[in-house]
């Protein structure tokens, strides 16, 4: 074990994780700065515990410009009847709290991307210290972890819950079942561009059941996506055995991301024209997008084509792209391509955010 992990955390929780009851408080992280020499970052946390049972960790705002998770968890912390809980629920609605307060993907304090910095470090940057506390203190308490994401300010997705392909097929099946229980309009076996430093990876390597989501994006929430998040959180808690009740099930289309051919990246700067909308299906070779030059007329756009049959499940959100941006993400549809009109509420033509 490295010396890093032998050092104590500098985070002091003001809640009791092990005593029955509803506990609202903070993870207090000292932050000395020009305007507050003995100041702190006060990260809101809620713990609901009622007797023996499973322990579930729920997180939102891992990236600070993603809002469905905070909305669902604030509602749950306020309104869930403690008598209905069997075990423990730990809620961090704003995991990267400095980023959330700034409306940014990354922390304004140290530039830290919470979901690229695990396992963190107890004596590192502010973002590393938060990640370290989750890694060494909260993950060991938890049987299941649900990390609620959306596309933030620069991506938009069809709303899906996701699990990953894992070496341990028993664990993979547990994670897939929990993602299915979330019951988003789409359920995806997700391929990450880079899994290093993710909360996903930290939880999975610790043997936990892990579920993630992407619930639209564009740096805002909608009534539709907030409903998906609220329903999904309760469904997962019922699935985990922490809540009684029946899982609310609506139609969900299964998707797979079999290879890096799912991703299309810009190799030039320019004005983005999507040729396919979210939820529409394509065949390999179909045009997905064009990038037009922004500094002259009379020059043809750069065309980008699908590398496989599938559905457009993610796209770059702003109308201008830079070289290296992910501009389109495809998912392969189980049991062949459905009609391109398969769009649940919120993905209807013309109903973009």
Secondary structure, 3 states (H helix, E strand, C coil): CCHHHHCCCCEEECCCCCCCEEEEEEEEEECCECCECCCEEEEEEEEEEECCCCEEEEECCCCCCCCHHHHHHHHHHHHCCHHHECEEEEEECCCCHHHHHHCCCCCCCCCCCHHHCCCCCCCCCHHHHHHHHHHHHHHHHCCEEEECCCCCCCEEECCEEEECCCCCHHHHHHHHHHHHHHCCCEEEECCCCCCCCCHHHHHHHCCCEEEEEECCCCCCCCHHHHHHHHHHHHHHHHHHCCECCCCCCCCCEEEECCCHHHEEECCCCEEEEECCCCCCEECCCCEEEEEECCCCCCCCCEEEECCCCEEEEEEECCCEECCCCEEEEEEEECCCCCCCCCCCCCCCCCCCC
